[in-house]
Amino acid sequence: MSLDSLDPQVEALRAQRASAGTRPLYEMTLEEARAADLAAIRADSGTPLPVHEVTDVLIPGPDGPLPGRVYRPAGDGPLPVLVYLFGGGWTLGTIDTCDAICRALTEAVGCITVSVGYRLAPEHRFPVAVEDSYAGLTWVAERSGRPGPLQAADPARIAVGGDSAGGNLSAAVTLLARDRQGPRPAAQLLVYPNTDRHADTPSRRENTDPAFFNDRSVTWYWDHYLDRPEDADNPLASPLRAKDLSGLPPALVITAEYDPLRDEGERYAARLRDDGVPVTLTRYPGMVHGFFAMAGTLDAGRRAQAEAARFLRTAFAAKDTDTQGETS
């Protein structure tokens, strides 16, 4: 694939990585890759924005407590809530990985943001991360408005979102919430999500540059995540394979031009739209996978975070109007 339209800021990042001899994560041990991933995100995410209050919490999970972090903006409640799931191919990442994103969205949206520390593969393979993420959504819904860090939260206005594997998990959580008749998110924010293990798309075949997340990266993560070959057909692993996407919350799907996941993310947006779900799809030209978390280095990362904030504000306002209409 020609890189002629690569964004100049991305090209500079590519040259920097080449001169530094940066190795692809899939050539490292898991311990090395986890440390390198967090270091790279911290280097490119910019100075973390201050927020009114940040509280580390323990979230009851299926097999014990999960780490979580609650970000609260200034102002009186009730405030809408975003449940955010970090990226990292279900294999890398912690609640620290998405700290800068959560801070930025908390301030830009004026919402409480809760990051959920789901367990990682290969130590905990599919569907552990899905169930942990769903437990996080359920905990937020149950604790909203009650004494504690979520006292100012509005249980009627909860959205779910994430980037990459976090986008995949967000899509899976909305499916679970619908099918289990659990808490129904007001919106879903899906940033370059994995949606199909079996994807054989032009963007998968064309994006092989070892300087960035590429087709080999995708396979490396999936191989860590899935326990059995047949898991790839499960809609909670591959949401694009769900037979019915109707009844899911409005979605913003963000993709990047030079991302192996571009096509499957855009196909998922099309499937959502075909099944009657309101969808906004935005492809960022010249961008690579991971740019949403690089707002300190890439202007497009800041623009994408601003777009996500606008989408969430609109979705929360619409839900607030609907709720007031139901109670009037």
Secondary structure, DSSP 4 states (H G I P E B T S, - for coil): ---TT--HHHHHHHHHHHHHTPPPGGGS-HHHHHHHHHHHHHHHS-SPPP-SEEEEEEEEETTEEEEEEEEE-SS-S-EEEEEEE--STTTS--TTTTHHHHHHHHHHHT-EEEEE-PPPTTTS-TTHHHHHHHHHHHHHHHHTTSSSTTTTEEEEEEEEEEETHHHHHHHHHHHHHHHTT----S-EEEES----TT---HHHHH---TTSS-HHHHHHHHHHH-SSGGGGGSTTT-GGG-S--TTPPPEEEEEEEE-TTHHHHHHHHHHHHHTT--EEEEEEEEEETTGGG-TTT-HHHHHHHHHHHHHHHHHHHHHHHHHHHHH-
